[in-house]
Amino acid sequence: MRAYHPGSLAVQHRVGVRDLAEHVGRSISPGIRPVAAAFLAAQPMLVLGAAAPDGRVWASLLTGRPGFTRATGPHTVSVAGGVPARDPLATAVTDAGTPVGTIALDPRTRRRLRLNGTARPSARGVLVETERVFSNCPKYLQRRDLYGYERESRPAATRHARALTPDQEHLIRTADTFFVATAAPDGVEASHRGGGPGFVELVSPTELRWADYPGNAMFLTLGNLEEDGRAGLLFLDWRTGTTLQLSGFAHTEYGPEGRAVRFRLDAVAETRDASPLRWSAPEYSPSNPPVPKDRP
């Protein structure tokens, strides 16, 4: 199992972190260790990234009571219920095995676990056969308490568009967290991005931009963008359960002040009350860089 494909290697060489990335890459495992299995079983949500049948890449939120995601072997994860029928990825998982990237993130403990591989339908929902399993550090993760489940909540019909509405723009401007899915010839990644409110810059109703903060030096997301510009973003209203999913194309900009990613959307899917989970206001990560004061 190789740790990195040519796209990631190219970014690591460009930034000058190849030795560090080689060291960090040794943490990638093909299997699920007991501590990872216990972490998964305690989580009420999982983000899944994949390509839909039309080729668009999306990031989707799956939720359930703790135990809905569980390791069923050293290389398999069962997700009860699978992808909701209203979701853009509802028909993406096929019997042939669909490349997927997943991330289980626990705001309560600022821990996250990534599992990549292939997925197929199962009697319980979806079964993921893992190829790469690894943890990330708690940098840029906001801490939140889980208030509980909104039992009376019923997801509204998903609204589709090709550009953002003013309310959706407000959700993005005030966001401190989002998830990003990217694709490459050897698989899919689902990752997390966090920062202070305003860290995502709204350039226009169809274009976003965010600084690429220093991380673990692996450059898996940026590496995928070097090979395949497709990307899917997921924003979550932690208080109400509304999800905002964007699909489009992204590329990395390199400049004297650092790296930034520019994303142009071509599809929007918003679902109110998509998640029954209700979370507290955030306790911001001490790692969050200052946000430029000129952001609207």
ABEGO torsion letter per residue (X at the ends): XBABBAAAAAAAAAAGAAAAAAAAAAABBABBBAAAAAAAAABABBBBBBBBAAGBBBBBBBBEBBGABBBAEAABBBBBGEBBAABAAAAABBAAEBBBBBBBBBAAAGBBBBBBEBBBBBAAGBBBBBABBBBBBABGBBBBBBAEBBAABBBBBBBBBABBBAAAAAAAAABABBBBBBBBAAEBBBBBBBEBBGABBBABAABBBBBBBBBAGAGAAAAAAAABABBBBBBBBAAAGBBBBBBBBBBBBBBAAEBBBBBBBABBBBBBGABABBBBBBBBBAABBBBBAABX
